[in-house]
């Protein structure tokens, strides 16, 4: 799966500069992340995630977007084949 990441947008992550990351978990921590991130799980649930907080999604994979990312729906459909 393209852009698979276990560290997402954390300050020390090698994936922090990507427009989106695919996290193989429904549990997301925003600790050590400096900016808000939009998360959408494989079941279509979405949350605006704020720095420093922890989040839990019903799905088992979360697509994370930087807020300025374009074509979110197209990327979501490509990743989750909806």
Secondary structure as UniProt FT lines:
FT   TURN            2..3
FT   STRAND          4..5
FT   TURN            8..9
FT   TURN            11..12
FT   TURN            14..17
FT   STRAND          20..23
FT   STRAND          27..29
FT   TURN            31..32
FT   STRAND          37..41
FT   TURN            42..43
FT   STRAND          46..49
FT   TURN            51..52
FT   STRAND          54..56
FT   STRAND          62..66
FT   TURN            67..68
FT   HELIX           72..80
//
